[in-house]
Structures are given as C-alpha cells and as structure tokens.
Amino acid sequence: MIEDERYILVVAHARRPDTVAAAVRVIAALREAGAVPVFAAEDLAELSVAIPPGRVAVLADEVAVSDIELAIVLGGDGTILRAAELVRSGRAPVLGVNMGHVGFLAEIERDNLDEAVRRVIDRDYTVEERLALQVRVKDHDGAVIYETWALNEATVEKGSRERMLEVVIEIDGRPLSSFGCDGVVVSTPTGSTAYNFSGGGPVIWPGVDAISVVPLSAHALFAKPLVIAPEHAVAIELLERTETGVLWCDGRRSHDLPPGARVVVRRSPDPVRLARLHPVAFTDRLVQKFRLPVEGWRGPVTGIQTGNITL
C-alpha cells in the first residue's frame, strides 16, 4: 500500500455480460482519476480475462479493508449485501448501482454509472448509516456457539420440510408466546421490504429505529408481526422436543440449530454505511421499485393550515 493512494473496491456480479462491461468502465475511470481499483480475490479471478491491462489490487492481500475508501457495487441487492460483508470490518460506505431487477438497496440505475464514478472521485456524496443486527446462537447451557450479523434479516427456519419448528419468542429475557411455525424473521428497516415483507411484515421507513419480528405460517392465535425498539433483545428458542432448525442471515450465512438452541438478536454496535448521491423520498422508492399505482393523485392543496403543518 502506498500512502495517499485512493483505494476503491469494485464488487461486480461477474456472470452477467452487462455487469462485466460496467466493471471495465469503472476500472478505466478510476485509473484515469489516479485511484486504484480493488477486487476481492474471487471476483478478480472471474473478471481477470475482461479487465484491461493496468494496476489492480487484491482486497486483504494487498489492501486492508480499513484502507478502502468506498465500495462501488454493480449488481442487485444480493451483490450489495455481499459488498457490505466484504467491508464489514472497515468504515467504507457502499454505493450500489442497480444492474438487477428491484434493487432496493441500490442508489442509482445503470444509466447513471459514469456520473456515479465521477462523484465518487470528487467525494461528492453523503453517507447514510443503516441499522444492522448482531446475531448470537447459544446452546442449551447458554454458551455462545456462533456469532454473526445481518443488514436485512436474521431468519430461524425449520430444518426439515416435513415437520414444524416449535419455538418460544422472548423479548428482553421474558417469554412472549410459543407456537409451531415454518420460521421467524427478525428484520431491520432496510430488510423490511425483503423477506419480512413477503412474510406479511410491515414496511418500515429507513429513518425509523425499529426491529420487526414476523412468524412464518404460525399455528397460534397470537402470532402477529411485532415492531420493537432496537434497544430490546429478541430471542427465538427452539423447544427441546422440536426438530433441528437453521439460522440464515441475509440469505448468505447459515448455521444449523440443535433442539434447545437460542438465537438472540439485537442492534449491532456497527451500522452499515450506504453512499447516497441524490436525496430521494422513500415513498418514491417504494412506488418505483414495487410499481405501485398512483394514478389520479392530485397532491396536497398548498397553503392549507392543519395544526402546525402547512399542506
């Protein structure tokens, strides 16, 4: 590593031709600006044929995560989640360029790629911190046997398709309800439009500090979604008589859960940082990504006073 050099991580979905072409454009623009493109070793191996001659660096081997200034991500939400995992031990924000379909985490679409790289070089962006989850698995004796994190959600699922999972939900060390189910999703506001949403949970605006708990196909009278403050700890305990389960975090990291295991989820002390180029209302993002019908909307009549608010 050379002092004062700028290291920009490039994370690309290397199996799509359009994404590979976009990565080549990003590499050329970074080199022209005097910055060093950095790749994870596995990405570099897949992209090596397409990358034009010139300097690139390998993450961890040649450049520490702590020296990464920003990560440019070319792909969908899955690729952005992988990038967040790569820079987790540093402070680099993640800038997503949507090359997929929905792309809720992405900041811009592929048509604005050149502008995005220019603004990264000029450091013309803001950084938004998103709540992340700390996830711990404890055995029957209370010993921590696995620890990880999640940006979208932590999901406890049944390990066998033929049998239900029997669990007890606990909030801050107090039992709330037990039931049989297919699983339980514990989500952040960022992940509220993902698995949480598919399971019937609420959409939570990113500025709201909250955690959503959504039982999946529960056999119980009281098994509705919950929204709690992130200062509270949620625990999902597998009853001793149940089958084994599986913990999934962001659909990327998994761990088998024996009967009697406890999954404890709370706010992580380390948020995930997203780079933002344009202030976009979350309402507009929902309408755009979900293609929600808004025909006939006239908008508020200006100048009408309602309490302390002018509409």
HELIX and SHEET records of a PDB file:
HELIX    1   1 PRO A   17  GLU A   32  1                                  16    
HELIX    2   2 ALA A   41  LEU A   47  1                                   7    
HELIX    3   3 VAL A   65  ASP A   67  5                                   3    
HELIX    4   4 ASP A   77  LEU A   86  1                                  10    
HELIX    5   5 ARG A  110  ASN A  112  5                                   3    
HELIX    6   6 LEU A  113  ILE A  121  1                                   9    
HELIX    7   7 THR A  190  THR A  193  5                                   4    
HELIX    8   8 TYR A  195  SER A  198  1                                   4    
HELIX    9   9 PHE A  282  PHE A  290  1                                   9    
SHEET    1   A 6 ALA A  57  VAL A  58  0                                        
SHEET    2   A 6 VAL A  36  PHE A  39  1                                        
SHEET    3   A 6 TYR A   7  ALA A  12  1                                        
SHEET    4   A 6 ILE A  68  GLY A  75  1                                        
SHEET    5   A 6 VAL A  94  ASN A  98  1                                        
SHEET    6   A 6 ILE A 108  GLU A 109  1                                        
SHEET    1   B 2 THR A 126  ARG A 130  0                                        
SHEET    2   B 2 VAL A 272  ARG A 276 -1                                        
SHEET    1   C 6 VAL A 144  ALA A 150  0                                        
SHEET    2   C 6 LEU A 133  LYS A 138 -1                                        
SHEET    3   C 6 ARG A 262  ARG A 267 -1                                        
SHEET    4   C 6 VAL A 234  LEU A 238 -1                                        
SHEET    5   C 6 LEU A 165  ILE A 171 -1                                        
SHEET    6   C 6 ARG A 174  CYS A 181 -1                                        
SHEET    1   D 6 LEU A 226  ILE A 228  0                                        
SHEET    2   D 6 ILE A 211  LEU A 216 -1                                        
SHEET    3   D 6 GLY A 183  SER A 187 -1                                        
SHEET    4   D 6 GLU A 153  LYS A 158 -1                                        
SHEET    5   D 6 GLY A 245  CYS A 249 -1                                        
SHEET    6   D 6 ARG A 253  LEU A 257 -1                                        
SHEET    1   E 2 GLN A 305  THR A 306  0                                        
SHEET    2   E 2 ILE A 309  THR A 310 -1                                        
END                                                                             
